[in-house]
């Protein structure tokens, strides 16, 4: 708990990652409160996926610290990972297994008390029933994205990391997925870190956003208030300005 009584689920402090001469993440610090959906925004190469992957334990950090549920990630990795989950369009599940087999394996990996019931429920939630006996490798990109998102909720995570979760989905399915995740977060007090290039989506789901550029956080605030502050009509206009002239943001009054 913080002094104000608000529980911080994720705390990132001075996080850094370098690839050769490229400083992909440069001293990034932020936190996510219990039940909050935080948007992590920025152009391609800004460092969003690198940050997500370090928090998920898929990539080693070079510096800084990550605390999840108040515990140091590096010292409590197994416990923390059991209480969180991750989904990204590029993180597909084994293609030679059937949909129900993939979900059952993950339900068992996360020690679900009733794995088959968990799979049955998540299949219903994400409308995957007609694909249950289909091999994952034969699913369309949109169907695979829905499966990856279903996997991400199989253990009822308290922290959910989503890297462009609706990128391959049609507008109708995207809306269903957004509603499902928002309802899940609200009903369970779960926290979500959400990256996307769809600014309309971010405005709908996020209560706060961070703008990244060249590995640094430039701006932070409410997705509808930030554009007004910088003389822009909406989040998309602000995104374009930052993507094209990131340094000019320091000179905007």
C-alpha positions in Angstrom: 0.0 0.0 0.0 1.1 3.6 -0.6 0.7 6.3 2.0 -2.6 7.4 0.4 -3.9 3.8 0.8 -3.8 3.1 -3.0 -2.3 -0.3 -3.8 0.4 -0.3 -6.5 0.4 -3.5 -8.5 3.3 -2.7 -10.7 6.3 -0.4 -10.0 8.9 0.2 -12.6 11.9 2.4 -11.6 14.6 3.7 -13.8 14.3 0.7 -16.2 16.8 0.5 -19.0 17.7 -1.8 -21.9 20.5 -1.4 -24.5 21.0 -3.3 -27.8 24.6 -2.6 -28.9 24.7 1.2 -29.4 20.9 1.6 -29.2 19.3 2.7 -25.9 15.9 1.1 -26.4 14.6 1.9 -22.9 16.2 4.8 -21.1 15.5 5.3 -17.4 11.7 4.7 -17.6 9.7 4.9 -14.3 6.0 4.5 -13.8 3.5 2.5 -11.7 0.0 1.0 -12.1 -2.6 1.0 -9.4 -4.9 -1.8 -8.5 -7.8 -2.0 -11.1 -6.2 0.6 -13.4 -5.9 0.2 -17.2 -2.8 2.1 -18.3 -2.0 2.8 -21.9 1.6 2.7 -23.1 1.9 4.6 -26.4 4.5 5.6 -28.9 5.6 5.1 -32.5 7.4 2.0 -33.7 10.7 1.6 -32.0 9.8 3.8 -29.0 10.4 0.9 -26.5 6.9 -0.3 -25.7 7.4 -4.0 -26.5 10.8 -4.0 -24.9 9.2 -2.7 -21.6 6.4 -5.2 -21.8 8.8 -8.1 -22.4 11.0 -7.1 -19.4 8.0 -6.9 -17.1 6.8 -10.3 -18.4 10.2 -11.8 -17.7 10.8 -12.6 -21.4 13.8 -10.2 -21.6 16.5 -9.3 -19.1 16.7 -5.7 -18.0 20.1 -3.9 -18.0 19.3 -1.6 -15.2 16.6 -0.4 -12.8 14.0 -2.4 -10.9 10.6 -4.0 -11.4 8.3 -4.7 -8.4 5.0 -6.5 -8.9 2.5 -7.0 -6.0 5.1 -5.2 -3.9 7.8 -7.8 -4.5 11.0 -7.6 -6.4 10.4 -9.4 -9.7 13.9 -10.9 -9.9 13.7 -12.5 -6.5 10.1 -13.7 -6.7 9.7 -14.5 -10.4 7.7 -17.8 -10.1 5.2 -16.5 -7.6 4.6 -13.3 -9.5 4.3 -15.0 -12.9 1.6 -17.3 -11.5 -0.5 -14.2 -10.7 -0.1 -12.3 -14.0 -0.4 -13.1 -17.8 0.6 -11.7 -21.2 -0.8 -11.5 -24.7 0.6 -10.2 -27.9 -0.1 -10.8 -31.6 3.5 -12.0 -32.1 3.3 -14.5 -29.2 1.4 -17.3 -30.9 0.6 -20.7 -29.3 2.0 -24.1 -30.7 0.4 -24.6 -34.1 0.4 -28.4 -34.0 -1.9 -28.5 -30.9 -5.7 -28.1 -31.0 -7.3 -25.0 -29.5 -8.6 -27.0 -26.5 -5.3 -28.7 -26.0 -3.4 -25.4 -25.9 -5.8 -24.0 -23.4 -5.8 -27.1 -21.2 -2.0 -27.1 -21.0 -2.0 -23.5 -19.9 -4.8 -24.1 -17.4 -2.7 -26.9 -15.9 0.5 -24.9 -16.0 -1.2 -22.2 -13.9 -2.5 -24.8 -11.5 -6.2 -24.2 -12.1 -8.2 -26.2 -9.6 -10.5 -27.5 -12.4 -8.6 -27.1 -15.7 -11.2 -28.6 -17.9 -13.9 -26.3 -16.5 -11.6 -23.3 -16.9 -11.1 -24.2 -20.5 -14.8 -24.6 -21.1 -15.6 -21.2 -19.6 -12.9 -19.3 -21.4 -13.9 -20.9 -24.8 -17.4 -19.7 -24.2 -16.3 -16.2 -23.1 -14.2 -15.7 -26.3 -16.6 -17.5 -28.7 -14.0 -20.2 -29.6 -16.4 -23.2 -29.5 -16.3 -23.9 -33.3 -12.5 -24.0 -33.2 -12.0 -26.2 -30.1 -10.9 -29.3 -32.2 -9.1 -27.3 -34.8 -5.3 -27.2 -34.9 -4.1 -23.7 -33.8 -1.8 -23.4 -36.8 -4.8 -23.5 -39.2 -6.6 -20.6 -37.5 -6.7 -17.2 -39.1 -4.6 -14.4 -37.6 -7.7 -12.9 -36.0 -8.8 -16.3 -34.5 -5.2 -16.9 -33.2 -5.3 -13.4 -31.5 -8.6 -14.4 -29.8 -7.0 -17.6 -28.6 -4.0 -15.8 -27.2 -6.2 -13.4 -25.3 -8.3 -16.3 -24.0 -5.0 -17.9 -22.8 -4.1 -14.7 -21.1 -7.2 -14.9 -18.8 -7.1 -18.6 -18.1 -5.5 -18.0 -14.7 -7.6 -15.0 -13.6 -4.5 -12.7 -13.6 -4.2 -9.8 -11.2 -1.9 -8.1 -13.7 -2.5 -8.4 -17.5 0.1 -7.3 -20.0 -1.4 -6.6 -23.5 0.8 -5.7 -26.5 -1.5 -4.6 -29.3 -4.1 -7.2 -28.4 -6.6 -6.3 -31.1 -4.2 -5.6 -33.9 -5.5 -8.6 -36.1 -9.1 -8.4 -35.2 -12.0 -6.9 -37.2 -13.9 -3.9 -35.6 -16.7 -6.1 -34.2 -14.5 -8.6 -32.6 -12.2 -5.9 -31.3 -15.1 -4.2 -29.6 -16.1 -7.6 -28.0 -12.6 -8.2 -26.8 -12.2 -4.7 -25.4 -15.5 -5.1 -23.5 -14.5 -8.5 -22.2 -11.1 -7.2 -20.8 -12.6 -4.0 -19.4 -15.3 -6.0 -17.6 -12.8 -8.4 -16.3 -10.6 -5.7 -14.9 -13.6 -4.0 -13.3 -15.1 -7.1 -11.8 -11.8 -8.5 -10.5 -9.9 -5.4 -9.6 -7.2 -6.5 -12.1 -4.6 -4.1 -13.5 -3.8 -3.9 -17.2 -0.8 -2.4 -19.1 -2.1 -2.0 -22.7 -0.1 -0.9 -25.8 -1.9 0.0 -29.0 -1.6 2.2 -32.1 -5.4 2.6 -32.2 -5.9 5.9 -30.4 -9.7 5.5 -30.4 -9.3 2.2 -28.6 -7.0 3.7 -26.0 -9.5 6.5 -25.3 -12.2 3.9 -24.7 -10.2 1.6 -22.4 -7.5 3.6 -20.5 -7.9 6.0 -17.6 -4.3 7.1 -18.0 -1.6 7.0 -20.7 2.1 7.3 -21.1 3.7 8.6 -24.3 7.1 7.1 -25.1 9.6 8.3 -27.6 13.2 7.0 -28.1 13.0 5.0 -24.9 11.9 7.8 -22.7 8.5 8.9 -21.2 7.6 12.3 -22.6 4.0 12.8 -21.4 1.6 11.3 -18.9 -2.1 12.0 -18.2 -5.7 11.3 -19.1 -6.2 10.3 -22.7 -8.8 13.0 -23.3 -7.2 15.8 -21.3 -3.6 15.5 -22.7 -4.5 16.5 -26.3 -6.3 19.7 -25.0 -3.2 20.6 -22.9 -1.1 20.5 -26.0 -3.5 22.2 -28.4 -4.6 19.1 -30.2 -8.2 17.9 -31.0 -7.6 14.3 -29.9 -5.2 11.6 -28.9 -4.4 10.7 -32.5 -3.3 14.3 -33.4 -1.1 14.3 -30.3 0.4 10.9 -31.2 1.3 12.1 -34.7 3.0 15.2 -33.3 5.1 13.2 -30.9 5.9 10.6 -33.6 7.1 13.3 -36.1 8.7 15.8 -33.7 9.3 14.3 -30.3 11.7 16.9 -29.1 9.3 19.8 -29.9 7.0 18.6 -27.1 9.4 20.2 -24.6 8.8 23.6 -26.1 4.9 23.4 -26.1 3.4 25.7 -23.5 
